[in-house]
């Protein structure tokens, strides 16, 4: 296991994986999401572990918007 600092969220997602429809798996900490921002039309990149962190932190306060 990689050593993460105490404030690094990736320590919580070290065993998480991304699974596609063909059952291929990728480690979450090694993946990014690349997309075009709908307002600025710029290409953005976000770590998948960051998306998990945002989801977990906002799940209770934004229960209606998180599905």
Backbone bond lengths (Angstrom), bond angles and torsions (degrees), N, CA, C in turn:
res aa  C-N    CA-C-N  psi(-1)  N-CA   C-N-CA  omega(-1)  CA-C   N-CA-C  phi
1 X - - - 1.449 - - 1.526 109.54 -
2 X 1.313 115.68 140.17 1.452 121.81 178.47 1.519 109.86 -73.54
3 X 1.324 116.84 142.61 1.459 120.29 177.22 1.526 108.91 -82.30
4 X 1.331 116.90 122.69 1.451 122.19 177.81 1.519 109.04 -111.98
5 X 1.319 116.58 151.57 1.457 119.51 176.50 1.533 109.07 -70.88
6 X 1.308 116.67 165.90 1.461 121.14 -174.90 1.522 113.22 -64.04
7 X 1.330 118.24 -25.25 1.465 120.77 -179.02 1.526 113.36 -98.47
8 X 1.313 118.22 2.41 1.459 121.78 -177.98 1.529 109.59 -84.61
9 X 1.318 116.32 116.85 1.457 121.59 -177.45 1.523 112.40 -63.69
10 X 1.339 118.04 -26.56 1.468 121.09 -176.37 1.519 112.94 -58.93
11 X 1.328 118.00 -20.80 1.464 119.78 177.19 1.525 110.67 -63.47
12 X 1.331 117.47 -26.24 1.458 121.86 179.19 1.519 112.97 -83.57
13 X 1.318 117.27 -14.32 1.465 120.49 -177.14 1.525 111.60 -116.90
14 X 1.320 117.03 17.82 1.456 120.92 -176.07 1.528 112.62 -60.71
15 X 1.331 118.11 -33.07 1.462 120.39 -178.55 1.531 112.79 -100.09
16 X 1.339 117.83 3.68 1.460 121.59 -179.54 1.525 110.40 -78.17
17 X 1.336 116.19 147.46 1.458 121.53 179.22 1.519 109.71 -133.14
18 X 1.326 115.70 156.26 1.455 123.48 173.08 1.520 106.16 -103.17
19 X 1.325 116.58 131.56 1.463 120.85 -178.97 1.522 108.05 -120.32
20 X 1.330 116.52 127.56 1.466 119.23 176.76 1.528 109.79 -94.26
21 X 1.312 116.62 179.76 1.468 120.92 -175.60 1.523 112.96 -65.74
22 X 1.323 118.03 -17.98 1.470 121.80 178.08 1.519 111.94 -94.67
23 X 1.329 116.96 12.12 1.470 124.47 179.45 1.525 114.06 67.42
24 X 1.305 118.09 16.67 1.466 120.60 172.91 1.528 107.54 -75.12
25 X 1.327 117.00 141.88 1.453 119.99 -179.01 1.524 111.16 -120.50
26 X 1.305 114.96 145.11 1.462 122.78 176.80 1.524 107.98 -133.11
27 X 1.338 117.40 143.14 1.458 120.92 177.10 1.525 109.43 -70.72
28 X 1.326 116.07 131.49 1.456 122.37 -176.87 1.523 111.71 -57.38
29 X 1.319 117.72 -41.93 1.461 120.52 -176.31 1.524 113.16 -68.36
30 X 1.328 117.03 -12.38 1.459 120.87 178.76 1.526 112.46 -102.69
31 X 1.334 117.90 5.02 1.465 121.82 -173.27 1.519 112.49 -113.90
32 X 1.318 114.53 150.16 1.457 121.94 172.72 1.520 108.02 -129.31
33 X 1.317 114.94 160.04 1.461 121.40 171.63 1.515 105.95 -110.36
34 X 1.316 116.46 127.51 1.468 121.99 178.02 1.522 106.99 -113.94
35 X 1.333 116.40 127.19 1.457 120.38 -176.65 1.523 110.02 -151.13
36 X 1.319 115.75 165.57 1.457 121.70 175.13 1.514 107.92 -95.74
37 X 1.331 115.86 122.34 1.462 120.97 179.98 1.528 108.16 -65.39
38 X 1.332 118.49 127.67 1.465 120.11 -174.04 1.530 115.07 -66.49
39 X 1.331 118.40 -24.12 1.468 119.95 -178.92 1.518 112.26 -92.53
40 X 1.345 116.89 -45.72 1.463 119.73 -176.59 1.527 112.49 -90.87
41 X 1.329 116.98 -16.18 1.468 124.58 -177.01 1.524 112.91 61.76
42 X 1.331 116.64 19.01 1.462 121.67 175.40 1.521 109.07 -88.71
43 X 1.320 116.10 150.63 1.455 120.71 174.70 1.519 108.61 -78.65
44 X 1.318 116.20 126.88 1.460 122.82 -178.12 1.519 109.55 -117.19
45 X 1.323 116.58 153.77 1.457 122.55 174.51 1.524 108.44 -129.97
46 X 1.346 116.05 135.13 1.461 121.72 179.44 1.521 107.88 -135.30
47 X 1.326 116.74 134.83 1.464 120.47 174.14 1.517 109.17 -65.64
48 X 1.324 117.01 138.72 1.461 120.87 178.77 1.532 109.86 -63.15
49 X 1.328 117.86 -36.15 1.468 119.67 177.98 1.528 110.89 -61.78
50 X 1.312 117.29 -32.74 1.483 121.27 176.98 1.525 110.11 -66.95
51 X 1.325 117.35 -39.63 1.459 120.26 178.14 1.526 110.98 -63.31
52 X 1.328 116.56 -38.25 1.464 120.57 177.51 1.526 109.68 -64.47
53 X 1.319 116.48 -42.42 1.469 120.83 179.03 1.521 111.18 -60.78
54 X 1.321 117.37 -46.79 1.462 121.66 179.23 1.523 110.34 -62.56
55 X 1.311 116.83 -42.60 1.460 120.83 178.48 1.523 110.91 -60.00
56 X 1.316 117.45 -48.33 1.470 121.32 -178.20 1.525 111.86 -65.68
57 X 1.318 117.40 -39.47 1.463 120.85 -178.78 1.520 112.74 -71.85
58 X 1.321 117.67 -29.65 1.461 121.13 -175.14 1.524 113.46 -101.19
59 X 1.298 118.28 -4.59 1.453 121.07 -173.46 1.528 112.36 -59.24
60 X 1.316 118.10 -44.32 1.465 120.64 -178.04 1.522 112.70 -75.54
61 X 1.318 117.20 -43.00 1.455 120.08 -175.28 1.535 113.42 -76.75
62 X 1.331 116.22 -22.70 1.467 120.17 179.75 1.524 110.76 -124.60
63 X 1.294 115.53 48.76 1.463 121.65 -172.52 1.539 111.95 -54.34
64 X 1.318 118.28 -36.85 1.476 119.93 -177.51 1.526 112.22 -72.10
65 X 1.333 118.53 -30.62 1.455 120.35 -175.18 1.526 113.39 -90.32
66 X 1.326 118.07 -13.22 1.465 121.32 -179.30 1.520 108.22 -102.22
67 X 1.319 115.59 119.17 1.469 119.82 -178.16 1.494 110.80 -118.56
